Amino acid sequence: MATDDAGKGNATHNPDAVPPGTPNAGENLCRHCAGTGRVDGEACPDCDGTGKVVTPVGGAG
């Protein structure tokens, strides 16, 4: 995986993930793998093995 994809997350698997650069969003630990990047010995499908996802911060304005 390219390093510029780090923390991008996989919106197909993780409905909380948003694209990097989204206003009012920030890096967060992946809930599926608890930030480890691994699930059942494989790269986590939600964070692509980074342990991080970009998610919305705060409520809707």
Backbone as CSV, one residue per row, in Angstrom:
resi,resn,N_x,N_y,N_z,CA_x,CA_y,CA_z,C_x,C_y,C_z
1,MET,0.840,-1.172,0.000,0.000,0.000,0.000,0.893,1.245,0.000
2,ALA,0.516,2.241,-0.738,1.276,3.481,-0.793,1.132,4.245,0.514
3,THR,2.179,4.930,0.921,2.152,5.634,2.195,1.170,6.788,2.200
4,ASP,0.837,7.364,1.038,-0.117,8.459,1.035,-1.544,7.986,1.270
5,ASP,-1.763,6.661,1.341,-3.063,6.114,1.676,-3.210,5.880,3.177
6,ALA,-2.165,6.093,3.959,-2.195,5.807,5.387,-3.314,6.588,6.068
7,GLY,-4.085,5.883,6.876,-5.169,6.501,7.623,-6.400,6.773,6.792
8,LYS,-6.356,6.415,5.522,-7.480,6.696,4.639,-8.706,5.904,5.042
9,GLY,-8.501,4.657,5.448,-9.624,3.812,5.804,-10.328,3.306,4.563
10,ASN,-11.204,2.396,4.751,-11.906,1.769,3.656,-13.395,2.006,3.856
11,ALA,-13.946,3.030,3.196,-15.349,3.389,3.383,-16.292,2.268,2.972
12,THR,-15.844,1.352,2.136,-16.679,0.219,1.758,-16.979,-0.642,2.975
13,HIS,-15.971,-0.837,3.828,-16.132,-1.652,5.029,-16.489,-0.817,6.252
14,ASN,-16.015,0.399,6.315,-16.179,1.234,7.492,-17.025,2.455,7.148
15,PRO,-18.308,2.439,7.490,-19.180,3.553,7.125,-18.835,4.857,7.830
16,ASP,-18.024,4.812,8.909,-17.627,6.032,9.608,-16.483,6.757,8.909
17,ALA,-15.740,6.065,8.052,-14.568,6.646,7.408,-14.984,7.681,6.368
18,VAL,-14.204,8.761,6.291,-14.405,9.802,5.283,-13.074,10.056,4.596
19,PRO,-13.062,10.646,3.411,-11.801,10.905,2.712,-10.918,11.894,3.473
20,PRO,-9.583,11.728,3.434,-8.690,12.707,4.052,-8.965,14.092,3.479
21,GLY,-8.848,15.109,4.307,-9.091,16.477,3.879,-10.537,16.914,4.039
22,THR,-11.415,16.004,4.471,-12.808,16.358,4.694,-12.877,17.359,5.852
23,PRO,-13.583,18.495,5.656,-13.714,19.455,6.762,-14.338,18.798,7.993
24,ASN,-13.908,19.233,9.160,-14.416,18.718,10.433,-14.216,17.222,10.592
25,ALA,-13.083,16.710,10.104,-12.750,15.301,10.258,-11.336,15.191,10.824
26,GLY,-11.051,14.084,11.464,-9.726,13.881,12.031,-9.383,12.406,12.107
27,GLU,-8.101,12.134,12.326,-7.620,10.761,12.424,-8.109,10.146,13.727
28,ASN,-8.520,8.894,13.649,-9.056,8.181,14.797,-8.571,6.739,14.745
29,LEU,-8.581,6.048,15.881,-8.256,4.621,15.882,-9.392,3.853,15.230
30,CYS,-9.035,2.837,14.479,-10.021,1.975,13.839,-10.740,1.164,14.910
31,ARG,-12.057,1.166,14.870,-12.838,0.413,15.862,-12.804,-1.087,15.603
32,HIS,-12.666,-1.469,14.350,-12.699,-2.897,14.019,-11.486,-3.636,14.603
33,CYS,-10.303,-3.049,14.493,-9.089,-3.724,14.969,-8.525,-3.090,16.241
34,ALA,-9.216,-2.110,16.785,-8.785,-1.387,17.988,-7.411,-0.738,17.795
35,GLY,-7.125,-0.321,16.576,-5.880,0.389,16.293,-4.676,-0.495,16.035
36,THR,-4.858,-1.809,16.021,-3.721,-2.704,15.810,-3.386,-2.883,14.334
37,GLY,-4.372,-2.675,13.458,-4.172,-2.884,12.033,-4.321,-4.339,11.600
38,ARG,-4.584,-5.236,12.544,-4.674,-6.665,12.240,-5.987,-7.235,12.776
39,VAL,-6.598,-8.135,11.999,-7.780,-8.886,12.416,-7.568,-10.323,11.957
40,ASP,-7.590,-11.238,12.881,-7.386,-12.663,12.575,-6.095,-12.901,11.791
41,GLY,-5.035,-12.180,12.148,-3.733,-12.369,11.522,-3.586,-11.736,10.149
42,GLU,-4.590,-11.016,9.695,-4.572,-10.360,8.385,-4.712,-8.849,8.568
43,ALA,-4.380,-8.093,7.517,-4.583,-6.648,7.555,-6.074,-6.362,7.738
44,CYS,-6.385,-5.436,8.621,-7.776,-5.075,8.891,-8.417,-4.510,7.620
45,PRO,-9.616,-4.990,7.257,-10.267,-4.496,6.046,-10.806,-3.074,6.185
46,ASP,-11.046,-2.612,7.426,-11.600,-1.274,7.611,-10.551,-0.176,7.483
47,CYS,-9.325,-0.438,7.943,-8.284,0.595,7.918,-7.138,0.237,6.979
48,ASP,-7.284,-0.834,6.235,-6.245,-1.306,5.319,-4.923,-1.581,6.034
49,GLY,-5.013,-1.971,7.313,-3.832,-2.359,8.070,-3.084,-1.219,8.743
50,THR,-3.601,0.008,8.674,-2.911,1.143,9.295,-3.252,1.302,10.768
51,GLY,-4.426,0.813,11.178,-4.888,1.012,12.550,-5.575,2.353,12.734
52,LYS,-5.644,3.157,11.661,-6.216,4.502,11.745,-7.229,4.720,10.626
53,VAL,-8.249,5.505,10.932,-9.226,5.940,9.938,-9.486,7.424,10.134
54,VAL,-9.955,8.093,9.112,-10.346,9.493,9.215,-11.857,9.499,9.369
55,THR,-12.343,10.106,10.479,-13.767,10.116,10.777,-14.238,11.537,11.069
56,PRO,-15.538,11.813,10.920,-16.077,13.120,11.262,-15.875,13.410,12.739
57,VAL,-15.687,14.682,13.074,-15.515,15.109,14.461,-16.691,16.025,14.812
58,GLY,-17.321,15.783,15.951,-18.421,16.627,16.398,-19.726,16.278,15.708
59,GLY,-20.733,17.076,15.985,-22.063,16.843,15.419,-22.295,17.660,14.166
60,ALA,-23.408,17.393,13.551,-23.789,18.154,12.349,-24.175,19.567,12.757
61,GLY,-23.774,20.515,11.966,-24.015,21.924,12.312,-25.131,22.444,11.610
